[in-house]
Amino acid sequence: MTLHIVHLYKRWRGMGKSLGVVSADDLADVQELLSEAEFQLWCAMAVADQVHTLQVLRIFERLEPNAQRFDKCAALLHDVAKAISPMGRMERSLATLGSFRRERWRWYRRHEDMGVNALLKVGSHQRTIDLVRRSAQDEVALHLYAADDSV
């Protein structure tokens, strides 16, 4: 739980910085990895969240150069539920650091579960779903979680 809060704090702190861009090469890489339905989910994410997922993917690829396609898909889709978030960027910032008693803010803390539901609906591979749920605990999975928690 403490690591999760630290991760959310890092994300909150980074929200005020340059959002970055998704290059044509990045977009081609994403489209090559994801199914059409997964790609549509990814495209629905805010640019800042897309950039974050690409950062996670690049770090993960350095940690796991032989990662399988479905592992890489999880790097790109781990925050996919934020695309359907009922909260704007400022509220997400407040939810990251504030009280989680409000229902909308509790939703933010459960976004991985909501992402899993979205991935189930589009027929994502079970490995991708397990990684997004953070239920896999093998070495590759731990490297993915470390990559996400680092940015």
N, C-alpha and C positions, 0 to 999 in steps of 0.2 A: 504494500500500500504506500509506503513512504517513497519508494522509487517511482511509483505512478504519479504522486504529487510533484516530485522533483521534475519529472518529465513534463508534466503540464505547466509547471512554472517556466521551464525553458521555452516551451512553445509560446506562452504568454509574453515572455520577455522579447522573443523574436518577432512578435506581431507588429511592433512598431518599426522594425527595420525594413529595408528594401524587400519587396515581395519577390523579386527575381522574375524571370521569364521562363516560359517553356519554349525551347527552340524547336525548329522543324525537325532536327535530328532526334531530340528528346521525344517528340510526338511520334515519330516513326518507330522508335524503340518501344514505346508504350503500346502502340497499335500492333506491333509484331508479337508482343508477349500476351496480350489480353485477347479474350474472345470478343466478338462484336458487342455482345450485351454488356460484358465487363467494361469494355472501352467506353460505352455510352455512360455507364455509371461514373467512371473516372472523369470523363469530360464534364459531367454535371458539377463536379467539385469546384470550389473557388480556386483561382490561380494560385493563391498562397498555399493552399492545401495540396495542389498538384505539385508545386515546387518542393514542398516538404516531402512528399512521397518519392519524388525523384532523388532527393538528397539521401533518403533512407535507402533506396535501391542502390545508389552508387557506393555508399558505405558498406552495405551488405555484400555487394559484389566483391569488394576488397577483402572482407572478412571470409567470404565463402566463394572463391573464384569458380568452383564447380557446382554452384547451386543449380538446382533443377528449375525448370520453367515455372512450376506451380509455387515454388518458394518465392521466386521473384515477383510473381503475380500478387502474392500476399503483401510484399513490400509496397506495391503500388496501390493496393486496395484496402490497407489496414484502417484508413480513416474515411472510407467511402460514405459512411452514414452521415458525415458532416455535410454532405451535399443536400440532405433532406432535413437538416437541423432546423428546429423552430427558432433558433437563436442567430442573431447577427454577430459580427466580429467582436463588438464591444461587450455584448452579453457573454460570449464565450470567454473573453478575457476575465470578466468578473467571476464567472463560474469556475474558472481555473484556480482562482485564489480565494474566493469568498465562501460563504456558507452554502452548503449543498442541500439546504432544507427545502428550498423552493423546487417545485416539481420540474420546471423547465431546466433548472440547473442539475437536478438528479439525472435528467435525460442525458446531459452532456457526459456525465461520468459513465453512462451505460452505452456510449456510442459504438463500442466494439460489438455488443450484442445486436444492436440494430443493423450494423454492417453485415454481420453474419446472416441475418434474415434476408437482407437484400441480395447477398451472394447466393443463398439457397434458392431464391426466386429465379435467378438468372442461370442456374445450373453450374456454378463454379465447382471446380475440383475439390474433393474432400480435404486434400492437403492444404489448399489455400484457405479453406474455411477454418480448419483446425488452427492454422497459424494466426489468422485474424482474431479468432476467439482466444488465442494465447493458451490453448490447451496442450499443444505439442511441447515437449520438453527435451527433445534431442539437441545435439550440439548445433545443428544448422538452425533450429528454431531459436535457440538462445542467442545465436549471432544476429538473427533478424531482430529480436527484441532489443538487443544491445544497440543495434544500428538505429532503431526508432527512438530509443531513450537518449541517444547522444545528440539529437537535433530537435 
